Amino acid sequence: MTMMTGGQAVAETLSAVGVKHVFGIVSVHNLPIYDALSLQPDIKVINVRHEQAAAHAADAYSRVTGELGVVLTSTGPGAVNAVPGIFEAAFVSSRVMMITGQIESRFRGKGKGFLHEHEKQPEMLDTVCREVASVRYTEDISKELARVADDIRRGRPQPGAVEIPIDLQYRTTDVEIVGSSTVDRVAPDEALVDQAAEILRAASRPVIWAGGGVNIAGAAHELTAFAERLGAPVVTTIEGRGSIPETHPLSLGFRTDRVSGMEIFEDADAVLAVGTRFQNYATRVWTLPMPEKLVHIDVDPEVIGRNYPAAVAVVGDAKLGLDGLLNRIDTGNVDDQFVDRCRKIRASDEEAVKEEVGPDHSQIVSIIRRLLPENSPVVRDSTVPNYTWGNRLLPILQSRTSIRPAAVAIGPGLPLGMGAAIGSGHHTLVVQGDGGLQLSIGELSACAEHQIPVIVLVFNDSGYNILRIIQDNVLGRKHGTELPTVDFVKVAEGMGVDGERVEGIEQFEPALARALEREGPSVLDINMDFLAPIRLTLPAHQRSRKEE
C-alpha cells in the first residue's frame, strides 16, 4: 500500500489496467484526478469541448482498438451531458468507462442544493450502464475502478461508471492499487458446436451473417478463414462491416435492407449468424426470411432467439465459436451456382445504388477508396451520403475501420472520428452533414489543440435532407428542416483547422489529397448544389405511412 490522494489512486489504477488515453473536461469536481493524470507519463488526456463528445470519442477509441475507452466528467450537469454518448456506447456494445465526480460526501443525496448536486446520479447512469459504482471511501477507489473495468469487458461489452466524491479525491491515505483481472472469453458448449458443424457441413446453400460482435471479439481472421473453408458467401450488418474485406470474392457486404437481399435468404438452406441481435434495419423490420436451419452464435444468451428462432443456439465468444467450427469442418458442400447468384445480386444491387446516388457521388466513393489507406477508419454520421453510398458502396477493407452512430443519432460523427483517429493513429475520414456537424462543431477546437488527424467531409445542403425527404413522403410539407448556410471553411479556420471549399467533383480529389498530406485536422466544405442529386429510396415502413 502507498500513501496517495484519491485522484492519484484513479490515475495509478487507470495505468495499471492499461489505459493510454482519457477523454474529458476539467471541472471543480474532478480537479484532483486531472492533476494526477497530468503527472502520469503513460496516459494522455484529450480535452474536448463537451462531455457528450468525450463519451463518443471514448466509444470510437474502444471500437478501433478493442481496449477500454475512458470518459472523465464533472458531477451533475457534466455527467448528464455525457449520457447520450454513453447510450450510444451501450447500444453498440462498446467498452466505455465513465468516471465522474460527485459533491462532498457529507452533502451527497441530501437535496440541499449544493453546487453541481445530482441526488440520483447513480440511478441516472444505471439506465445506460451495466455496472455503476458509488465510492464511499478513498481506500476503495482502486478496487471499484478495477471491478467496473472488468465487468465492462466481460461477455457482451457494456459501459460502466464510477462516481467519486470530491473530498475522497483530495483525501490522502494508504491505497492498494488493483489492476484488471484476466477476463476469460466465454467458451461455447462443445456439443452445440458439433451440432452446428453438422448442419453447416451438410448445407448446399449456406450463408454467413456477420454482426458487430465479430469485430468486437477480434474474430475477423476466423470469420474469413471459415467462410473460405466452407465456401459460403458472407452478408454483414453495418456494424459487422470489415469483418471480411469487402473486396473478398465471398463478401456480399451490407445487403439485407434492400429487396435484393431478400432473394439471398429465400434461397438459403442454412444460415450461420455470428455476433448479432438481428436489429430491425438489417432485417427489414424482421420481414427478412430465415431458414429453419439457423445456427446462432453470440456471447449474450438473451439475444439468441429474440427475433429469429435458432435451430442451434451457441452461447459463446465469436472468436472461440468460429475457431471451433474451423476445427470441425475440413470442407464445405456449397453449390457454386448459389454463390454465383449471390455475387450477381450484389453486383446488380451496387449498380442500382450507383444509379440512385448519381455519377458525382459514385466518383467520390472511388476517389476515397483510391486515396484513403486501408487502415484508416471511416466514420459516417447520420446523413444521406451515409445511408446511400457510405453504407453500401464504399468498400471497408479491414476490421474495426467502419464506424457510425449505431443508434442513428445525428451529430456524433466528428467526436467519433476524433476517438477513432487517436485510437488508430491514422487519418480518419468523417462523412458528415451540415446539420449534424453543427451539433458538435466546437470539437474542431479540440481537434486543433491536439492536432487530431480527422478529415471532415461536410456535405452541405443547408438543412436536414433526410428529414426533408421523409417529410415529402409522409407529411407532404416541410418544417424545421431548413438551416442557414454556414461557411464551414471560415468556422474551421477560426478554430485553427485547415479548411477548403469544394464546388464541383473536379475539386474533390485534389482537396482530399491535400488533407491526407496534413498531419492535423482538415475540413472540406462540399457544396451539394454543385453535385448531381442523390435519389434516396425510403424503407418500406416509412413509405407506407403516407398511403395510410
C-alpha angles and dihedrals in degrees: 000000000000133000110248144134122265089251090056090049089058093050094045092048094049088051090049092054092050103257114161102173135034123192118207156103125262117242142167088260097054102034096116091053092048090048092052093046090052088061095045105101097201098048126072121198116216108207110213129184100236132028092231088060090050090057093046092048092049089049095053090043088058094045094056097040103032087226133114115289112208129206123192119196142158122255123265112007093017092054092044090052091057096053098089090055092048088049089057091048090052092048092053096038098245129170100242128151121194119203114192136176125238134201120266114302094240092059100036116122095002098106093228094142097251118174110284091358117167109175095194101036094131091050090051092050090046089068091065102025133067093213128026123182126195108197117222101178133035088229089063099052096094098045092046093050091048092047093052092044090054092049092051091057096043119104113322103010117245131171122263134193139208124195119200123189114235094240090057090051091056097040118103120216143131109293130183110214113225122199128200119289119226109278106206122214114249107259116218123234107268094217091054091049087053090055092047092051091051092055094046095044091056097044119106096188105034123161126196116218110200118195133185091276089075091062093041090054093046089240101137093113092051092046093052092045092050093047089053092046093050095035090227126148117244126224116189135199116232090263089047094057113124093028083111120020107261090225089060113114091236095049117104093174122207105338110137102095090065129075090245090062090059090063092058093056095040087061098040118105095193137016129200108202116190128187099350143124094199092238122203099256094052092047100043088250091316095304092114107112119240125195119240089247097074117155109196121192117185136145091225112071091197094068097051110098093005095116105006127026113244123221087202119022112197114187107200150093114302093231093051093043094052091043089053091053091048089055092052104042123062097175140355134237097224122159105236091209090059091053090048090052090052091051091050090051090052092048093047091047092051091050089052091051090050088054090051096049095042132226098292096055091042088055091049089056091052092048093049094050092046096049104031116084115243092243095052112108118237114212118193122192123205098282137122096260087055095048091051117030099002094064098034116022107033105085116231109209106180137041117260095020098101116079134167136151097276092197085056096238118163118240109026093104099098098045090043087053091051093055092044092051093049093045096046098036089223138105108279124207117218119197104202140166122225092245093050095047092056090064091064104017093126088071089075084078090055090048089054093046094053097028091235109187099232120144109204115202104198110197096203118200097144097249151033099296098181089056091046089056093048091047091051091051100038109026105019093226139066131237132165095002101099118090133185112261110261123208097223093181091063091043092051094046090048088059095045098262124127112245136187132185118228115203105171138009092265089065096051102076098050091044092052091046091054091048091053090052092057119088094214137045129311137188122207110195103206114198106216091200088075095052130077107261124257118239104215117199110210121223113264095250090059095044092052096060093073090053091051 
